[in-house]
Amino acid sequence: MFCFQNSDKIRSIPVIQIEPSRSQPRICFSKEALAGLSRSIRENGILQPISVRRVFASKFELVAGERRLRAAIMAGFKTVPCVILDCDETQAAVFALLENLQRANLNMFEEAEAMRNLIEIWGLTQESAAKKMGKKQSTIANKLRLLKLDDEERALIKKANLSERHARAILKLGSKEQRKLMIKKIAEKNLNVLDTEALIESILKGDVLGSFENSDKKFVVKDLNFFKNAINDALDLMKISREGVQYIHNETDEYLEYMVKIPKGRDSKKVESA
């Protein structure tokens, strides 16, 4: 597939002669991780050469090893050990994607983007791409589904530190507003994947308030915040499960007042108030 066997021997190349790759799949680099790698490189040197390809006589393009290159520059290195690969731009792009995928150090969305790019570059089917990457076709399909989430939703999911299974479950919800509310709810309640999937299935079935069934056991709650939180939870779930739900609340010295407007149907102009 590639012509890397014909690469030159390892040679030292000035860092100012190495250009970043336009095909680098990794977008986010942890500052803490880079700082740690930089300290290690300063102490022990670069143990694995950086892969580059020659662009001009004294210009090279990075193929693989951007973290090592960045860390080496942070450590004050003026030159780095490199292997010059005999490959064109397209082969270099594919190699960079595979190198990152095989290291399994991309976040879920970077990995999905890398897989999509790999498929598009080579005109592969999901089946053939899965074979080249050593993964199941269903894994590729599930990864690519994540790209249906837009940049804002992806940022919210990463900020909430949710898993890929959380993200795939959230995708079942029909609108962006519903998905954003669900991400917020998962983060606030620290819901695990199973609880998230169960809640979403309950919403899709219309059993929105299933989690708020009354218990036969009576008890007294003196803290008003308990009721406020319970009402807000129920209202949030209504908004997730049905588009157009609106509510306002007012607090006086004597009462908490809530007004809820729930559309009867998509085409209906009337609403119910409670």
C-alpha positions as CSV (number, residue, x, y, z in Angstrom):
1,M,0.0,0.0,0.0
2,F,2.8,2.4,0.9
3,C,6.5,2.9,-0.2
4,F,8.0,3.4,3.2
5,Q,10.5,0.6,2.9
6,N,12.6,2.8,0.7
7,S,13.1,5.5,3.3
8,D,16.5,7.0,4.0
9,K,18.4,6.4,7.2
10,I,17.7,8.4,10.3
11,R,19.0,12.0,10.0
12,S,18.9,15.1,12.2
13,I,16.8,17.9,10.7
14,P,16.4,21.4,12.0
15,V,12.9,21.9,13.4
16,I,12.5,25.2,11.4
17,Q,12.6,23.1,8.2
18,I,9.7,20.9,9.2
19,E,6.2,22.1,8.3
20,P,3.1,20.8,10.0
21,S,0.9,18.3,8.1
22,R,-2.4,19.6,6.7
23,S,-3.8,16.1,7.2
24,Q,-3.1,15.8,10.9
25,P,-6.2,14.2,12.4
26,R,-5.5,15.3,16.0
27,I,-7.0,18.7,16.8
28,C,-6.6,18.9,20.6
29,F,-3.2,18.5,22.4
30,S,-3.2,18.3,26.2
31,K,-0.8,21.0,27.5
32,E,-0.1,18.9,30.6
33,A,0.7,15.8,28.5
34,L,2.9,17.8,26.2
35,A,4.7,19.3,29.2
36,G,5.3,15.8,30.6
37,L,6.6,14.5,27.3
38,S,8.8,17.6,26.9
39,R,10.4,16.9,30.3
40,S,11.0,13.3,29.3
41,I,12.6,14.3,26.0
42,R,14.8,16.9,27.7
43,E,16.0,14.1,30.1
44,N,16.2,11.1,27.7
45,G,16.1,12.5,24.2
46,I,13.7,11.4,21.4
47,L,13.6,7.6,21.5
48,Q,11.4,7.2,18.4
49,P,12.3,9.2,15.2
50,I,9.8,11.6,13.7
51,S,8.5,10.7,10.2
52,V,8.7,13.3,7.5
53,R,8.5,13.5,3.7
54,R,10.7,15.8,1.6
55,V,8.8,18.7,0.0
56,F,11.7,20.8,-1.3
57,A,15.5,20.4,-1.0
58,S,15.5,21.8,2.5
59,K,11.8,21.6,3.4
60,F,10.0,18.7,5.0
61,E,6.4,17.9,5.8
62,L,5.5,16.2,9.1
63,V,3.9,12.8,8.5
64,A,3.8,11.3,12.0
65,G,5.1,12.4,15.4
66,E,3.6,15.8,16.0
67,R,3.4,15.4,19.7
68,R,7.1,14.5,19.8
69,L,8.0,17.4,17.6
70,R,6.0,19.9,19.7
71,A,7.4,18.5,22.9
72,A,11.0,18.7,21.5
73,I,10.5,22.3,20.5
74,M,9.2,23.0,24.1
75,A,12.3,21.4,25.4
76,G,14.5,23.7,23.4
77,F,15.6,21.3,20.7
78,K,16.9,22.9,17.5
79,T,17.1,19.6,15.6
80,V,15.2,16.3,15.8
81,P,15.9,12.8,14.5
82,C,13.8,12.0,11.5
83,V,13.0,9.2,9.1
84,I,12.4,10.6,5.6
85,L,9.6,8.5,4.0
86,D,9.3,8.0,0.2
87,C,5.6,8.8,-0.2
88,D,3.4,11.3,-1.9
89,E,1.0,13.7,-0.2
90,T,-2.0,11.3,-0.3
91,Q,0.0,8.4,1.1
92,A,1.4,10.7,3.8
93,A,-2.2,11.7,4.8
94,V,-3.3,8.1,5.0
95,F,-0.3,7.1,7.0
96,A,-0.8,10.0,9.5
97,L,-4.5,8.9,10.0
98,L,-3.5,5.2,10.5
99,E,-0.7,6.1,12.9
100,N,-3.1,8.1,15.1
101,L,-5.9,5.5,14.9
102,Q,-3.6,2.6,15.8
103,R,-2.2,4.5,18.8
104,A,-5.9,5.0,19.9
105,N,-5.1,8.4,21.4
106,L,-7.6,10.5,19.5
107,N,-10.9,11.7,21.1
108,M,-14.0,10.1,19.7
109,F,-14.8,12.9,17.3
110,E,-11.2,13.2,16.0
111,E,-11.2,9.5,15.4
112,A,-14.5,9.6,13.6
113,E,-13.3,12.5,11.4
114,A,-10.1,10.6,10.7
115,M,-12.0,7.5,9.6
116,R,-14.3,9.6,7.3
117,N,-11.2,11.3,5.8
118,L,-9.5,8.0,5.2
119,I,-12.6,6.6,3.5
120,E,-13.0,9.7,1.3
121,I,-9.3,9.9,0.4
122,W,-9.2,6.4,-0.9
123,G,-12.8,6.0,-2.0
124,L,-13.2,3.0,0.4
125,T,-16.3,1.3,1.5
126,Q,-16.9,0.9,5.3
127,E,-16.1,-2.8,5.0
128,S,-12.8,-2.3,3.3
129,A,-11.8,0.6,5.6
130,A,-12.6,-1.6,8.6
131,K,-10.4,-4.4,7.2
132,K,-7.5,-1.9,6.7
133,M,-7.9,-0.5,10.2
134,G,-8.4,-3.9,11.9
135,K,-11.8,-3.0,13.1
136,K,-15.3,-4.3,12.7
137,Q,-17.6,-2.7,10.1
138,S,-20.2,-2.0,12.8
139,T,-17.5,-0.1,14.7
140,I,-16.8,2.1,11.7
141,A,-20.5,2.8,11.2
142,N,-21.0,3.7,14.9
143,K,-18.0,6.0,14.8
144,L,-19.2,7.8,11.7
145,R,-22.7,8.3,13.2
146,L,-21.1,10.6,15.8
147,L,-20.4,13.1,13.0
148,K,-24.2,13.9,12.9
149,L,-23.6,15.9,16.1
150,D,-22.6,19.5,15.3
151,D,-19.6,21.4,16.7
152,E,-21.6,22.9,19.6
153,E,-22.9,19.5,20.7
154,R,-19.5,17.9,20.4
155,A,-18.0,20.6,22.6
156,L,-20.7,20.1,25.2
157,I,-20.2,16.4,25.2
158,K,-16.4,16.8,25.6
159,K,-16.9,19.4,28.4
160,A,-19.2,17.1,30.2
161,N,-16.6,14.2,29.8
162,L,-19.3,11.9,28.4
163,S,-18.4,8.6,26.7
164,E,-19.0,7.5,23.2
165,R,-21.9,5.3,24.3
166,H,-23.5,8.4,25.9
167,A,-23.1,10.3,22.6
168,R,-24.6,7.5,20.5
169,A,-27.6,7.3,22.9
170,I,-28.1,11.1,22.7
171,L,-28.2,10.8,18.9
172,K,-31.6,9.0,19.2
173,L,-33.2,12.3,20.2
174,G,-34.7,14.1,17.2
175,S,-33.7,17.8,17.7
176,K,-30.7,19.7,18.7
177,E,-32.6,21.4,21.5
178,Q,-33.5,18.0,22.9
179,R,-29.9,16.7,22.7
180,K,-28.5,19.8,24.4
181,L,-30.9,19.5,27.2
182,M,-30.1,15.8,27.6
183,I,-26.4,16.5,27.7
184,K,-27.0,19.0,30.5
185,K,-29.2,16.6,32.4
186,I,-26.6,13.8,32.1
187,A,-23.9,16.0,33.4
188,E,-26.0,17.5,36.2
189,K,-27.2,14.1,37.4
190,N,-24.0,12.2,36.6
191,L,-26.0,9.6,34.8
192,N,-24.1,6.5,33.6
193,V,-24.7,5.0,30.2
194,L,-27.3,2.5,31.3
195,D,-29.3,5.2,33.1
196,T,-29.0,7.5,30.1
197,E,-30.2,4.9,27.6
198,A,-33.1,4.0,29.9
199,L,-34.1,7.6,30.3
200,I,-33.9,8.3,26.5
201,E,-35.9,5.1,25.7
202,S,-38.6,6.2,28.3
203,I,-38.7,9.7,26.6
204,L,-39.0,8.1,23.1
205,K,-41.9,6.0,24.3
206,G,-43.7,9.0,25.8
207,D,-43.2,7.8,29.4
208,V,-41.6,11.1,30.3
209,L,-42.4,11.1,34.0
210,G,-41.7,7.4,34.6
211,S,-38.8,8.3,36.9
212,F,-41.1,10.5,39.1
213,E,-43.8,7.9,40.0
214,N,-45.3,8.4,43.4
215,S,-44.4,6.1,46.2
216,D,-47.0,4.6,48.6
217,K,-44.8,5.7,51.4
218,K,-45.6,9.2,52.7
219,F,-43.0,11.5,54.0
220,V,-42.5,15.1,54.9
221,V,-40.0,17.4,53.3
222,K,-39.2,20.7,54.9
223,D,-36.6,21.9,52.4
224,L,-38.4,23.9,49.7
225,N,-35.4,23.3,47.3
226,F,-36.4,19.6,47.1
227,F,-39.7,20.6,45.4
228,K,-38.1,23.2,43.2
229,N,-35.5,20.7,42.0
230,A,-38.2,18.0,41.4
231,I,-40.3,20.4,39.4
232,N,-37.4,21.7,37.4
233,D,-36.3,18.2,36.6
234,A,-39.8,17.3,35.4
235,L,-40.1,20.4,33.3
236,D,-36.7,19.8,31.7
237,L,-37.8,16.3,30.8
238,M,-40.9,17.7,29.2
239,K,-38.8,20.0,27.1
240,I,-36.6,17.2,26.0
241,S,-39.5,14.9,25.1
242,R,-41.7,17.4,23.3
243,E,-40.7,20.4,21.2
244,G,-42.3,23.8,21.9
245,V,-42.7,23.3,25.7
246,Q,-42.4,26.6,27.5
247,Y,-42.6,27.4,31.2
248,I,-42.1,30.4,33.4
249,H,-42.0,30.6,37.2
250,N,-42.3,33.4,39.7
251,E,-41.4,33.4,43.3
252,T,-43.1,35.6,45.9
253,D,-42.8,35.9,49.6
254,E,-45.8,33.4,50.0
255,Y,-45.8,31.2,46.9
256,L,-43.9,29.6,44.1
257,E,-45.8,30.0,40.8
258,Y,-45.3,28.0,37.6
259,M,-47.0,28.3,34.3
260,V,-46.4,25.6,31.7
261,K,-47.4,25.7,28.0
262,I,-47.5,22.3,26.2
263,P,-48.3,22.2,22.5
264,K,-51.1,19.6,21.8
265,G,-49.6,18.8,18.4
266,R,-47.1,20.0,15.8
267,D,-49.9,21.6,13.7
268,S,-52.0,22.8,16.6
269,K,-51.9,26.5,17.5
270,K,-53.5,26.0,20.8
271,V,-51.7,25.2,24.0
272,E,-52.6,23.9,27.4
273,S,-51.7,25.8,30.5
274,A,-51.3,24.4,34.0
